[in-house]
Amino acid sequence: MGNLIYPGGSGITTFTKTNLNNDDATFVGCTIAGAAGEADYSVIKDAILSAPSTIGDDTPATSIDTNGITYIDNFENNGGLELDTVSASSGTLTGATDTIEVNIPANSKIVACQLRVDVAVVDDAGDDTWSAAYSGGSTQAISSGSAAAKNTKVNTFFDENAATAITASETDITLTPNGGNFTAGEITAVVYYYKMTSLSSV
């Protein structure tokens, strides 16, 4: 998506945002000035809902990668706040612990994690349940005693009252069998986190 051009009116200022990536979505705020401004806003909203391809250069169905990234841009100073997602798999589980390398960067703010068992989990002690926790630049339990069966799912928000959600360095997810060592299984993780883009130089 190359450019977004938002129409103006008596209540909304016209501007153009360029150099957006294919996976960016930009949220725009404006001051609605009375009935005229409300009418202008309604025109934009209706256009987006009825024909989103008319706003911007490209058709969302073919040009926007909907991979969960939302970018809120500070147009005046070129900073930004990005809600990003990263997905990774453990591969075949082995050993006393295993790691899902989600590689959440330093100075990010973790929001939530989703886990899914892709291949049933097995350990050599016969327990087969498992636990997950953030590890590295941030630590907190994600799940404990989760079921071994394929398609077991975990959805967990980060609890900021229990630990800092701000990563000090790269953060991954450590998986631990609740008995013995992993001998089989595979788990996929999706982590949601915020990161900032620095303001431009003056």
Sequence and secondary structure as in RCSB ss.txt:
>XXXX:A:sequence
MGNLIYPGGSGITTFTKTNLNNDDATFVGCTIAGAAGEADYSVIKDAILSAPSTIGDDTPATSIDTNGITYIDNF
ENNGGLELDTVSASSGTLTGATDTIEVNIPANSKIVACQLRVDVAVVDDAGDDTWSAAYSGGSTQAISSGSAAAK
NTKVNTFFDENAATAITASETDITLTPNGGNFTAGEITAVVYYYKMTSLSSV
>XXXX:A:secstr
  EEEE   SSS  EEEE   TT  B       HHHHHHHHHHHHHHHHH GGGSSSS HHHH   SS EEEE T
TT  EEEEEEEEEE  S  BS EEEEEEE TT EEEEEEEEEEEEEEETTS   EEEEEEESS EEEEEEE  ST
T EEEEE  TTTS  B SS EEEEEEESSS EEEEEEEEEEEEEEEE     
